[in-house]
Amino acid sequence: MYSIGLDVHARKINGCILDANGKRIKEFALPGDVSLLLFELQAVEQACQVCYEASCGYGALYDRLAQLPNVKRIVVAHPGQLRLIFRSKRKNDRVDARKLATLLLLDQVPQAHVPPLDVRAWRAAIEFRGRLVDRQTRVKNQLRAMLRSRGLAAPMRVQKPLPPSRSRTW
């Protein structure tokens, strides 16, 4: 089984393919389009395992890789623990992809947990709601400050939950 290490960035994806003996089969660099990566990985004739470092959007890439028939195992590397392993002066994307492939071959990758899609969607909704509440608080504080600067009193605070008719005082 081939071991494939990927260094994934928004603008560029570097990859390294190793055979079962650790011999480098291929190294590649692609624009940051996941579709091109999937096309490249579909061309691999043997069954393979893929490893990449967790970053923004790692779950979506995991889901796309899981759809490929020749990808038998996907390992998402924990970035904090990888930094302890990758302490080297020679660091670039090509070398990182090669190191990830080697660690995968040796089964020494510190793994990050990838929650199921429904859990990720739930977490995203919670985070989005948190950002909306933060934005609402920021706007209310700015309004209070503007009213205070003009010598006006802000409306009295109403206990939550507010019915729609009473929340319009704000």
N, CA, C and O of each residue as an XYZ file, in Angstrom:
680
protein
N       0.848     -1.175      0.000
C       0.000      0.000      0.000
C       0.893      1.237      0.000
O       1.884      1.306      0.727
N       0.524      2.207     -0.826
C       1.259      3.462     -0.880
C       0.885      4.343      0.314
O      -0.234      4.285      0.825
N       1.840      5.148      0.739
C       1.613      6.150      1.779
C       1.794      7.519      1.144
O       2.821      7.796      0.524
N       0.795      8.368      1.301
C       0.813      9.681      0.661
C       0.751     10.755      1.739
O      -0.180     10.790      2.544
N       1.745     11.625      1.744
C       1.761     12.769      2.643
C       1.395     14.019      1.869
O       1.908     14.251      0.775
N       0.513     14.820      2.431
C       0.059     16.043      1.770
C       0.311     17.242      2.666
O       0.034     17.203      3.865
N       0.836     18.300      2.082
C       0.944     19.585      2.762
C      -0.027     20.513      2.038
O       0.251     20.983      0.935
N      -1.161     20.769      2.670
C      -2.276     21.449      2.013
C      -2.347     22.902      2.473
O      -2.398     23.189      3.669
N      -2.349     23.808      1.503
C      -2.528     25.235      1.757
C      -3.587     25.757      0.793
O      -3.972     25.057     -0.144
N      -4.049     26.955      1.011
C      -5.098     27.525      0.168
C      -4.631     27.693     -1.276
O      -5.411     27.494     -2.207
N      -3.370     28.056     -1.466
C      -2.878     28.333     -2.817
C      -2.054     27.208     -3.427
O      -1.819     27.195     -4.635
N      -1.608     26.251     -2.592
C      -0.731     25.210     -3.115
C      -0.868     23.940     -2.296
O      -1.024     23.988     -1.075
N      -0.808     22.802     -2.976
C      -0.835     21.497     -2.325
C       0.394     20.729     -2.780
O       0.588     20.513     -3.976
N       1.222     20.317     -1.834
C       2.385     19.492     -2.130
C       2.106     18.083     -1.649
O       1.474     17.878     -0.612
N       2.583     17.113     -2.415
C       2.366     15.723     -2.047
C       3.593     14.880     -2.291
O       4.437     15.202     -3.127
N       3.676     13.789     -1.543
C       4.759     12.825     -1.702
C       4.153     11.432     -1.573
O       3.419     11.151     -0.626
N       4.463     10.568     -2.527
C       3.958      9.196     -2.522
C       5.128      8.256     -2.276
O       6.122      8.281     -3.002
N       4.998      7.421     -1.239
C       6.012      6.425     -0.903
C       5.410      5.037     -1.064
O       4.227      4.827     -0.797
N       6.247      4.078     -1.510
C       5.763      2.702     -1.558
C       5.921      2.056     -0.183
O       6.311      2.724      0.775
N       5.623      0.767     -0.082
C       5.656      0.071      1.210
C       7.063     -0.018      1.791
O       7.221     -0.230      2.994
N       8.092      0.142      0.949
C       9.481      0.093      1.418
C      10.045      1.472      1.734
O      11.193      1.581      2.166
N       9.270      2.514      1.530
C       9.733      3.870      1.796
C      10.389      4.531      0.603
O      10.916      5.638      0.722
N      10.366      3.870     -0.548
C      10.948      4.455     -1.760
C       9.986      5.511     -2.303
O       8.776      5.298     -2.387
N      10.561      6.648     -2.666
C       9.761      7.740     -3.196
C       9.298      7.393     -4.607
O      10.114      7.197     -5.508
N       8.000      7.321     -4.785
C       7.419      7.018     -6.091
C       7.215      8.299     -6.888
O       7.531      8.372     -8.076
N       6.679      9.310     -6.204
C       6.360     10.553     -6.912
C       6.238     11.690     -5.914
O       5.785     11.495     -4.786
N       6.640     12.868     -6.333
C       6.375     14.104     -5.603
C       5.649     15.038     -6.558
O       5.950     15.078     -7.751
N       4.704     15.778     -6.033
C       3.949     16.682     -6.899
C       3.592     17.955     -6.152
O       3.513     17.986     -4.924
N       3.378     19.002     -6.937
C       2.905     20.288     -6.418
C       1.756     20.731     -7.317
O       1.882     20.764     -8.541
N       0.646     21.065     -6.693
C      -0.555     21.451     -7.432
C      -1.053     22.800     -6.938
O      -0.752     23.199     -5.813
N      -1.815     23.505     -7.771
C      -2.503     24.689     -7.250
C      -3.462     24.249     -6.140
O      -3.796     23.067     -6.050
N      -3.899     25.163     -5.313
C      -4.694     24.826     -4.141
C      -6.114     24.376     -4.407
O      -6.990     24.603     -3.573
N      -6.367     23.756     -5.520
C      -7.697     23.273     -5.880
C      -7.819     21.803     -5.479
O      -7.069     20.962     -5.976
N      -8.748     21.492     -4.595
C      -8.907     20.122     -4.107
C      -9.320     19.183     -5.236
O      -8.972     18.002     -5.205
N     -10.046     19.674     -6.221
C     -10.453     18.827     -7.346
C      -9.242     18.295     -8.100
O      -9.233     17.142     -8.531
N      -8.216     19.133     -8.260
C      -6.991     18.674     -8.921
C      -6.285     17.618     -8.078
O      -5.727     16.660     -8.615
N      -6.309     17.791     -6.777
C      -5.711     16.799     -5.882
C      -6.444     15.468     -6.003
O      -5.809     14.417     -6.096
N      -7.757     15.503     -6.003
C      -8.533     14.271     -6.120
C      -8.259     13.574     -7.445
O      -8.161     12.348     -7.497
N      -8.135     14.349     -8.507
C      -7.803     13.781     -9.816
C      -6.431     13.112     -9.769
O      -6.248     12.026    -10.319
N      -5.474     13.757     -9.115
C      -4.122     13.203     -8.980
C      -4.142     11.898     -8.182
O      -3.464     10.935     -8.540
N      -4.915     11.872     -7.113
C      -4.959     10.674     -6.269
C      -5.734      9.535     -6.921
O      -5.447      8.366     -6.659
N      -6.705      9.856     -7.763
C      -7.426      8.809     -8.487
C      -6.513      8.080     -9.461
O      -6.745      6.916     -9.788
N      -5.475      8.769     -9.922
C      -4.547      8.168    -10.881
C      -3.594      7.171    -10.221
O      -2.922      6.414    -10.922
N      -3.522      7.157     -8.895
C      -2.664      6.200     -8.192
C      -3.287      4.819     -8.355
O      -4.450      4.606     -8.014
N      -2.488      3.873     -8.888
C      -3.037      2.560     -9.224
C      -3.282      1.679     -8.010
O      -4.216      0.877     -8.011
N      -2.467      1.812     -6.982
C      -2.577      0.933     -5.820
C      -3.451      1.549     -4.738
O      -3.769      2.738     -4.756
N      -3.825      0.691     -3.795
C      -4.514      1.189     -2.607
C      -3.541      2.078     -1.843
O      -2.333      1.842     -1.857
N      -4.064      3.087     -1.185
C      -3.170      4.022     -0.511
C      -3.783      4.518      0.788
O      -4.988      4.419      1.021
N      -2.911      5.050      1.614
C      -3.312      5.746      2.829
C      -2.798      7.171      2.713
O      -1.707      7.405      2.192
N      -3.582      8.117      3.198
C      -3.277      9.536      3.007
C      -3.185     10.210      4.371
O      -3.965      9.925      5.280
N      -2.212     11.110      4.491
C      -2.037     11.869      5.724
C      -1.856     13.345      5.375
O      -1.125     13.693      4.448
N      -2.532     14.200      6.133
C      -2.335     15.640      5.999
C      -2.543     16.277      7.361
O      -3.150     15.688      8.255
N      -2.032     17.486      7.500
C      -2.093     18.196      8.773
C      -3.431     18.915      8.916
O      -3.916     19.540      7.972
N      -4.016     18.820     10.096
C      -5.293     19.489     10.355
C      -5.109     20.999     10.273
O      -4.172     21.557     10.845
N      -6.011     21.644      9.559
C      -6.021     23.101      9.454
C      -7.454     23.508      9.129
O      -8.372     22.694      9.233
N      -7.641     24.732      8.746
C      -8.975     25.221      8.420
C      -9.563     24.394      7.266
O      -8.929     24.248      6.221
N     -10.738     23.873      7.452
C     -11.385     23.097      6.401
C     -10.917     21.664      6.297
O     -11.138     21.018      5.273
N     -10.272     21.147      7.341
C      -9.746     19.786      7.256
C     -10.866     18.753      7.132
O     -10.662     17.698      6.533
N     -12.034     19.036      7.682
C     -13.140     18.089      7.617
C     -13.683     17.918      6.210
O     -14.011     16.806      5.799
N     -13.779     19.009      5.476
C     -14.279     18.931      4.100
C     -13.332     18.114      3.228
O     -13.780     17.318      2.403
N     -12.023     18.307      3.407
C     -11.046     17.519      2.649
C     -11.144     16.048      3.042
O     -11.054     15.172      2.182
N     -11.324     15.773      4.312
C     -11.476     14.399      4.792
C     -12.655     13.725      4.090
O     -12.541     12.587      3.634
N     -13.782     14.424      4.005
C     -14.972     13.866      3.361
C     -14.736     13.600      1.881
O     -15.182     12.581      1.353
N     -14.045     14.502      1.217
C     -13.772     14.320     -0.219
C     -12.814     13.156     -0.456
O     -13.001     12.375     -1.390
N     -11.781     13.037      0.394
C     -10.830     11.931      0.249
C     -11.495     10.585      0.529
O     -11.159      9.583     -0.102
N     -12.428     10.560      1.464
C     -13.104      9.308      1.824
C     -13.937      8.759      0.671
O     -14.277      7.575      0.672
N     -14.267      9.581     -0.297
C     -15.058      9.136     -1.444
C     -14.223      8.421     -2.500
O     -14.774      7.762     -3.382
N     -12.902      8.544     -2.420
C     -12.044      7.899     -3.416
C     -11.947      6.405     -3.118
O     -11.696      6.021     -1.976
N     -12.143      5.557     -4.131
C     -12.143      4.107     -3.879
C     -10.768      3.538     -3.511
O     -10.693      2.542     -2.792
N      -9.692      4.147     -3.985
C      -8.361      3.601     -3.702
C      -7.774      4.105     -2.384
O      -6.733      3.611     -1.952
N      -8.413      5.066     -1.742
C      -7.933      5.570     -0.450
C      -8.561      4.712      0.646
O      -9.763      4.784      0.899
N      -7.728      3.902      1.285
C      -8.209      2.958      2.298
C      -8.145      3.521      3.713
O      -8.870      3.062      4.595
N      -7.293      4.499      3.934
C      -7.129      5.063      5.279
C      -6.762      6.535      5.155
O      -5.937      6.914      4.323
N      -7.383      7.357      5.988
C      -7.075      8.787      6.017
C      -6.686      9.139      7.445
O      -7.423      8.855      8.389
N      -5.527      9.756      7.593
C      -5.043     10.164      8.905
C      -4.865     11.678      8.883
O      -4.145     12.220      8.045
N      -5.530     12.347      9.814
C      -5.368     13.791      9.959
C      -4.402     14.008     11.114
O      -4.681     13.621     12.249
N      -3.269     14.627     10.820
C      -2.210     14.811     11.814
C      -2.519     15.985     12.729
O      -3.020     17.019     12.288
N      -2.218     15.813     13.994
C      -2.412     16.862     14.997
C      -1.290     17.887     14.849
O      -0.128     17.538     15.058
N      -1.594     19.150     14.493
C      -0.537     20.125     14.197
C       0.355     20.461     15.386
O       1.557     20.662     15.213
N      -0.205     20.524     16.574
C       0.604     20.866     17.746
C       1.635     19.806     18.067
O       2.769     20.125     18.425
N       1.251     18.550     17.943
C       2.179     17.466     18.227
C       3.164     17.249     17.084
O       4.272     16.760     17.306
N       2.773     17.604     15.874
C       3.703     17.487     14.742
C       4.857     18.463     14.872
O       5.983     18.149     14.487
N       4.588     19.643     15.410
C       5.661     20.634     15.553
C       6.773     20.105     16.443
O       7.944     20.424     16.240
N       6.408     19.297     17.429
C       7.429     18.698     18.285
C       8.280     17.711     17.501
O       9.478     17.577     17.753
N       7.665     17.024     16.556
C       8.385     16.035     15.753
C       9.212     16.718     14.667
O      10.329     16.290     14.377
N       8.675     17.769     14.070
C       9.292     18.406     12.906
C      10.304     19.482     13.262
O      10.548     20.371     12.446
N      10.891     19.442     14.420
C      11.888     20.464     14.780
C      13.112     20.319     13.887
O      14.036     19.570     14.203
N      13.112     21.024     12.797
C      14.274     20.984     11.911
C      14.437     22.340     11.256
O      13.488     23.115     11.136
N      15.646     22.604     10.841
C      15.921     23.889     10.192
C      15.497     23.857      8.734
O      15.204     24.893      8.137
N      15.468     22.672      8.173
C      15.105     22.526      6.770
C      13.601     22.280      6.690
O      13.135     21.149      6.834
N      12.865     23.337      6.463
C      11.410     23.215      6.456
C      10.843     23.927      5.241
O      10.996     25.138      5.080
N      10.197     23.168      4.407
C       9.407     23.728      3.325
C       8.270     22.752      3.027
O       8.221     21.661      3.596
N       7.381     23.133      2.157
C       6.185     22.330      1.927
C       6.503     20.953      1.358
O       5.868     19.965      1.727
N       7.482     20.886      0.464
C       7.860     19.605     -0.139
C       8.419     18.656      0.910
O       8.077     17.474      0.938
N       9.283     19.182      1.774
C       9.883     18.373      2.838
C       8.812     17.949      3.842
O       8.829     16.816      4.324
N       7.882     18.849      4.160
C       6.806     18.509      5.092
C       5.945     17.368      4.549
O       5.578     16.463      5.298
N       5.622     17.403      3.263
C       4.834     16.328      2.657
C       5.591     15.004      2.734
O       4.997     13.963      3.015
N       6.891     15.040      2.487
C       7.706     13.823      2.562
C       7.744     13.285      3.993
O       7.651     12.076      4.207
N       7.879     14.182      4.971
C       7.910     13.745      6.375
C       6.572     13.142      6.797
O       6.536     12.140      7.512
N       5.484     13.749      6.358
C       4.169     13.196      6.684
C       3.994     11.804      6.082
O       3.459     10.907      6.733
N       4.444     11.624      4.843
C       4.348     10.308      4.207
C       5.190      9.281      4.957
O       4.764      8.140      5.137
N       6.379      9.681      5.394
C       7.256      8.769      6.135
C       6.650      8.398      7.481
O       6.651      7.227      7.862
N       6.134      9.383      8.201
C       5.487      9.097      9.482
C       4.272      8.190      9.303
O       4.013      7.322     10.136
N       3.537      8.389      8.227
C       2.378      7.548      7.949
C       2.812      6.118      7.665
O       2.195      5.166      8.143
N       3.874      5.975      6.888
C       4.405      4.646      6.575
C       4.820      3.913      7.848
O       4.597      2.709      7.980
N       5.424      4.645      8.784
C       5.881      4.057     10.049
C       4.767      3.981     11.094
O       4.984      3.477     12.196
N       3.589      4.476     10.755
C       2.443      4.525     11.663
C       2.776      5.296     12.937
O       2.454      4.858     14.041
N       3.422      6.444     12.773
C       3.849      7.281     13.894
C       3.224      8.677     13.860
O       3.753      9.604     14.473
N       2.124      8.829     13.163
C       1.492     10.143     13.033
C       0.638     10.426     14.274
O      -0.229      9.622     14.615
N       0.871     11.559     14.955
C      -0.029     11.943     16.049
C      -1.361     12.404     15.449
O      -1.422     13.426     14.766
N      -2.408     11.652     15.707
C      -3.672     11.877     15.018
C      -4.551     12.910     15.714
O      -4.566     13.033     16.939
N      -5.273     13.636     14.890
C      -6.317     14.541     15.369
C      -7.657     13.856     15.120
O      -7.831     13.160     14.119
N      -8.582     14.055     16.021
C      -9.911     13.453     15.870
C     -10.706     14.233     14.827
O     -10.731     15.464     14.843
N     -11.350     13.509     13.928
C     -12.229     14.135     12.943
C     -13.660     13.739     13.303
O     -14.055     12.593     13.089
N     -14.437     14.675     13.847
C     -15.817     14.333     14.210
C     -16.665     14.077     12.970
O     -16.324     14.530     11.877
N     -17.767     13.355     13.138
C     -18.664     13.122     11.996
C     -19.212     14.439     11.442
O     -19.178     15.477     12.103
N     -19.708     14.364     10.233
C     -20.196     15.551      9.531
C     -21.301     16.266     10.307
O     -21.304     17.495     10.373
N     -22.232     15.526     10.892
C     -23.323     16.181     11.616
C     -22.816     16.916     12.857
O     -23.353     17.967     13.209
N     -21.803     16.385     13.518
C     -21.227     17.065     14.682
C     -20.502     18.333     14.239
O     -20.593     19.369     14.897
N     -19.777     18.244     13.113
C     -19.085     19.436     12.603
C     -20.075     20.519     12.217
O     -19.830     21.700     12.463
N     -21.198     20.128     11.612
C     -22.225     21.109     11.234
C     -22.834     21.750     12.478
O     -23.082     22.955     12.501
N     -23.072     20.952     13.498
C     -23.625     21.458     14.754
C     -22.665     22.451     15.395
O     -23.085     23.517     15.848
N     -21.385     22.111     15.435
C     -20.378     23.014     16.006
C     -20.288     24.312     15.212
O     -20.152     25.392     15.787
N     -20.364     24.200     13.882
C     -20.300     25.408     13.046
C     -21.496     26.319     13.326
O     -21.350     27.540     13.367
N     -22.674     25.728     13.518
C     -23.860     26.536     13.824
C     -23.708     27.231     15.175
O     -24.091     28.391     15.325
N     -23.151     26.527     16.152
C     -22.943     27.123     17.477
C     -21.934     28.265     17.394
O     -22.141     29.324     17.988
N     -20.844     28.052     16.660
C     -19.838     29.108     16.510
C     -20.422     30.318     15.786
O     -20.138     31.460     16.147
N     -21.238     30.065     14.764
C     -21.854     31.158     14.016
C     -22.790     31.966     14.915
O     -22.788     33.196     14.876
N     -23.586     31.270     15.721
C     -24.473     31.962     16.649
C     -23.661     32.807     17.631
O     -24.046     33.932     17.949
N     -22.548     32.271     18.105
C     -21.688     33.031     19.015
C     -21.176     34.309     18.375
O     -21.125     35.360     19.015
N     -20.796     34.212     17.104
C     -20.332     35.412     16.398
C     -21.458     36.430     16.236
O     -21.229     37.634     16.354
N     -22.677     35.948     15.965
C     -23.815     36.868     15.847
C     -24.111     37.562     17.172
O     -24.383     38.762     17.195
N     -24.060     36.824     18.268
C     -24.296     37.423     19.586
C     -23.215     38.452     19.888
O     -23.513     39.529     20.406
N     -21.960     38.132     19.568
C     -20.867     39.092     19.774
C     -21.091     40.363     18.962
O     -20.873     41.472     19.452
N     -21.528     40.191     17.719
C     -21.779     41.349     16.861
C     -22.926     42.192     17.415
O     -22.854     43.421     17.417
N     -23.981     41.530     17.882
C     -25.117     42.246     18.467
C     -24.675     43.045     19.694
O     -25.065     44.201     19.856
N     -23.874     42.439     20.544
C     -23.374     43.121     21.741
C     -22.526     44.324     21.359
O     -22.644     45.393     21.958
N     -21.670     44.144     20.357
C     -20.807     45.241     19.910
C     -21.642     46.413     19.391
O     -21.340     47.567     19.696
N     -22.681     46.133     18.615
C     -23.535     47.193     18.064
C     -24.283     47.913     19.185
O     -24.383     49.140     19.184
N     -24.803     47.147     20.136
C     -25.513     47.785     21.257
C     -24.575     48.681     22.059
O     -24.953     49.786     22.448
N     -23.373     48.217     22.303
C     -22.405     49.033     23.045
C     -22.046     50.300     22.279
O     -21.889     51.362     22.882
N     -21.915     50.201     20.963
C     -21.617     51.378     20.152
C     -22.782     52.367     20.187
O     -22.576     53.579     20.248
N     -24.004     51.839     20.147
C     -25.177     52.719     20.238
C     -25.234     53.420     21.595
O     -25.501     54.619     21.668
N     -24.983     52.672     22.661
C     -24.980     53.286     23.995
C     -23.933     54.395     24.083
O     -24.195     55.470     24.622
N     -22.747     54.119     23.548
C     -21.670     55.117     23.587
C     -22.056     56.354     22.785
O     -21.797     57.479     23.214
N     -22.671     56.153     21.626
C     -23.085     57.286     20.808
C     -24.153     58.111     21.535
O     -24.095     59.341     21.535
N     -25.115     57.442     22.148
C     -26.153     58.163     22.891
C     -25.555     58.916     24.076
O     -25.922     60.064     24.327
N     -24.641     58.282     24.807
C     -23.982     58.932     25.944
C     -23.200     60.155     25.496
O     -23.192     61.172     26.189
N     -22.545     60.069     24.348
C     -21.743     61.201     23.873
C     -22.621     62.402     23.517
O     -22.138     63.533     23.477
N     -23.886     62.163     23.263
C     -24.817     63.249     22.953
C     -25.694     63.616     24.155
O     -26.616     64.424     24.046
N     -25.385     63.006     25.298
C     -26.113     63.336     26.518
C     -27.485     62.711     26.604
O     -28.337     63.202     27.345
N     -27.721     61.652     25.873
C     -29.024     60.984     25.888
C     -28.934     59.686     26.691
O     -27.867     59.078     26.783
N     -30.038     59.277     27.257
C     -30.074     58.027     28.023
C     -30.468     56.882     27.098
O     -31.340     57.022     26.241
N     -29.816     55.771     27.292
C     -30.160     54.567     26.524
C     -31.463     54.000     27.060
O     -31.782     54.209     28.230
N     -32.227     53.285     26.233
C     -33.468     52.670     26.720
C     -33.174     51.728     27.884
O     -32.091     51.150     27.971
N     -34.145     51.583     28.769
C     -33.984     50.687     29.916
C     -33.824     49.255     29.425
O     -34.407     48.851     28.419
N     -33.022     48.506     30.158
C     -32.818     47.107     29.795
C     -34.074     46.315     30.141
O     -34.626     46.452     31.233
N     -34.510     45.499     29.216
C     -35.700     44.677     29.396
C     -35.236     43.255     29.680
O     -34.266     42.793     29.079
N     -35.902     42.565     30.572
C     -35.526     41.194     30.908
C     -35.727     40.284     29.702
O     -36.645     40.477     28.904
N     -34.852     39.289     29.584
C     -34.968     38.321     28.493
C     -35.925     37.234     28.916
O     -36.099     37.053     30.122
N     -36.544     36.513     28.050
C     -36.579     36.716     26.609
C     -37.548     37.831     26.227
O     -38.566     38.054     26.881
N     -37.203     38.506     25.171
C     -38.006     39.651     24.742
C     -39.047     39.216     23.726
O     -38.720     38.519     22.765
N     -40.285     39.614     23.922
C     -41.244     39.416     22.838
C     -40.897     40.396     21.716
O     -40.341     41.461     21.983
N     -41.211     40.061     20.492
C     -40.817     40.927     19.363
C     -41.279     42.372     19.492
O     -40.573     43.284     19.062
N     -42.454     42.595     20.075
C     -42.952     43.971     20.166
C     -42.106     44.808     21.126
O     -41.917     46.002     20.890
N     -41.595     44.209     22.201
C     -40.817     44.966     23.184
C     -39.351     45.080     22.781
O     -38.670     46.015     23.203
N     -38.858     44.150     21.978
C     -37.449     44.228     21.601
C     -37.200     45.351     20.607
O     -36.051     45.726     20.373
N     -38.264     45.891     20.019
C     -38.096     46.966     19.037
C     -37.691     48.279     19.686
O     -37.269     49.202     18.989
N     -37.812     48.387     21.029
C     -37.359     49.615     21.676
C     -35.871     49.791     21.443
O     -35.359     50.910     21.474
N     -35.200     48.721     21.218
C     -33.798     48.791     20.875
C     -33.674     49.021     19.397
O     -32.562     49.115     18.878
